[in-house]
Amino acid sequence: MKFTRFDSWRPCTLSVLRIVAGFTFSLHGFQKILGWFGGMRGSGATAQLLTLPWVAGMLELVGGLLIVLGLFTRPVAFLLCGEMAVAYFMSHAPRGFWPIANGGEPAALYCFIFLYLFTAGPGPWSIDRK
């Protein structure tokens, strides 16, 4: 069965993927930097200035919002892909091999979503396209 009739949807669904991924990613930054949504580990705490969690939170907050807007999409996606790869191997991989067991599934997914956005671009609904 061919699904070629959906090919015309591809550019718009790329934009939707970018917007949703950027928005949900930015929420992690809002947690770390502003203490929203329960803060870090649900304690309401925020990351201390210039620590590794603070740097990660700033990348997530600012980078996520830039991804939502589709502004500097490719370089930001490349940077965030790297951040998620580092996060996975520093924080999750030491706890076990399987992402589902070591808590690294979101980091792995975001890493590959951002890799895809780096290669595919922002889609038509973006500031980069204007």
C-alpha positions in Angstrom: 0.0 0.0 0.0 1.4 3.4 -1.0 1.0 6.4 1.2 2.4 8.9 -1.4 -0.7 11.1 -0.9 0.8 12.1 2.5 4.1 13.3 0.9 2.7 16.8 0.6 2.3 16.9 4.4 6.0 16.3 5.1 7.1 20.0 5.3 4.3 21.0 7.7 4.8 18.0 9.9 8.5 18.8 10.1 7.5 22.2 11.4 5.1 20.6 13.9 7.8 18.2 15.1 10.2 21.1 15.6 7.7 23.2 17.5 6.5 20.4 19.8 10.1 19.1 20.5 11.4 22.6 21.1 8.5 23.5 23.5 8.7 20.3 25.5 12.5 20.6 25.6 12.3 24.2 26.9 10.2 23.0 29.8 13.3 21.2 31.2 15.1 24.5 31.1 12.3 26.3 32.8 12.5 23.7 35.6 16.3 24.0 36.1 16.6 27.8 35.7 13.3 29.2 37.0 12.1 26.3 39.3 8.8 26.0 37.4 6.9 22.7 37.2 8.3 21.5 40.4 11.9 22.6 39.8 14.8 20.2 39.7 13.8 16.7 40.8 10.5 18.0 42.0 12.0 19.9 44.9 11.3 23.4 43.6 15.1 24.0 43.5 16.9 25.7 40.7 20.4 25.1 39.4 23.2 27.1 40.9 24.7 29.8 38.6 27.5 28.5 36.3 27.2 24.9 37.3 26.8 22.1 34.8 23.0 21.8 35.5 22.7 25.6 35.0 24.5 25.5 31.7 22.3 22.6 30.6 19.2 24.5 31.8 20.2 27.6 29.8 20.8 25.5 26.7 17.4 23.8 27.2 15.5 27.0 27.9 17.0 29.3 25.3 17.7 26.6 22.7 14.3 25.1 23.1 12.6 28.5 22.5 14.8 29.2 19.5 13.8 25.8 18.1 10.1 26.6 18.7 10.6 29.8 16.7 12.6 28.2 14.0 15.4 30.7 14.5 19.0 29.5 13.9 17.5 26.1 13.8 20.4 24.1 12.3 23.2 25.4 14.5 21.0 25.3 17.6 19.8 21.8 16.8 23.4 20.7 16.4 24.4 22.1 19.8 21.3 20.6 21.5 22.0 17.2 19.9 25.5 17.3 21.4 24.1 18.4 24.8 21.8 15.4 24.8 24.5 13.0 23.7 26.8 14.2 26.6 23.9 14.1 29.0 23.1 10.5 28.0 26.7 9.3 28.3 27.4 11.2 31.5 24.2 10.6 33.5 22.4 7.7 32.0 24.7 5.2 30.4 26.6 4.6 33.7 23.3 3.3 35.2 23.0 0.5 32.6 22.9 -0.2 28.9 19.2 0.0 28.0 17.8 3.6 27.8 14.4 2.4 29.1 16.1 1.0 32.3 18.7 3.8 32.8 16.3 6.7 32.5 17.9 8.0 29.3 15.1 7.4 26.8 14.2 11.2 26.6 17.8 12.2 26.2 18.3 9.6 23.4 15.1 10.7 21.6 15.9 14.4 21.9 19.4 13.7 20.6 18.1 12.1 17.5 15.2 14.6 17.0 17.8 17.4 17.1 20.1 15.5 14.7 17.2 15.2 12.3 16.3 18.9 12.6 20.0 19.7 12.0 19.9 17.8 8.7 16.3 18.5 7.6 16.1 22.2 8.6 13.2 24.0 10.3 10.3 23.4 7.9 8.2 26.1 6.3 6.7 27.5 9.5 9.8 29.2 10.9 11.6 32.5 11.2 14.5 30.9 9.3 12.3 30.6 6.2 11.2 34.2 6.2 
